[in-house]
Amino acid sequence: MRDKDGGLIESLRELGKLALMNGKLEASVEECKAAIRYDDADFEAHLNLGIAYLNLKKYDQAEPELVTA
């Protein structure tokens, strides 16, 4: 099912996940944050953002994202 935005949130979420999987942590952070701006309840975007922050050793930023997820 496509989002009411034509799939934009899903695309941003997937780009964030792919960037994370490829070690492009800063790009992952940006894509996940963009997805969250459109849908703050997107648990997967929060999860991937938290994981990216953990890998960047930004623990204070990771914790609230992981708790939200």
C-alpha positions in Angstrom: 0.0 0.0 0.0 1.3 3.4 -0.9 1.4 6.3 1.5 -0.9 9.2 1.0 2.1 11.1 -0.2 2.6 8.8 -3.2 5.3 6.6 -1.5 7.7 9.5 -0.5 7.9 8.4 3.1 8.6 4.8 2.1 11.2 5.9 -0.4 13.0 8.0 2.2 12.9 5.2 4.7 14.3 2.7 2.2 17.1 5.1 1.2 18.0 5.6 4.8 18.1 1.8 5.4 20.2 1.2 2.2 22.6 4.0 3.3 22.9 2.4 6.7 23.5 -1.0 5.2 26.3 0.4 3.0 28.0 2.3 5.9 27.0 5.7 4.7 25.9 6.8 8.1 25.5 10.5 7.6 23.4 9.9 4.5 21.3 7.5 6.5 20.8 10.0 9.2 19.6 12.6 6.7 17.2 10.2 4.9 15.7 8.9 8.1 15.2 12.4 9.5 13.5 13.4 6.3 11.1 10.4 6.6 10.4 11.3 10.3 9.6 14.9 9.3 6.8 13.5 7.1 5.6 10.9 9.6 6.8 11.1 13.2 5.2 7.8 14.0 7.4 5.8 11.5 9.0 3.3 13.8 11.4 1.9 11.2 12.8 5.3 10.4 13.4 6.0 14.1 15.0 2.6 14.5 17.4 3.1 11.6 18.2 6.6 12.7 19.0 5.2 16.2 21.2 2.6 14.7 23.0 5.1 12.5 23.6 7.3 15.6 24.9 4.3 17.5 27.4 3.6 14.8 28.5 7.2 14.8 29.0 6.9 18.5 26.3 9.6 19.1 24.7 7.8 22.0 22.8 10.7 23.4 21.0 11.1 20.1 20.6 7.4 19.5 18.7 6.6 22.8 15.5 8.7 22.1 15.2 7.4 18.6 15.5 3.8 19.8 13.0 4.4 22.6 10.6 5.9 20.1 11.0 2.9 17.8 
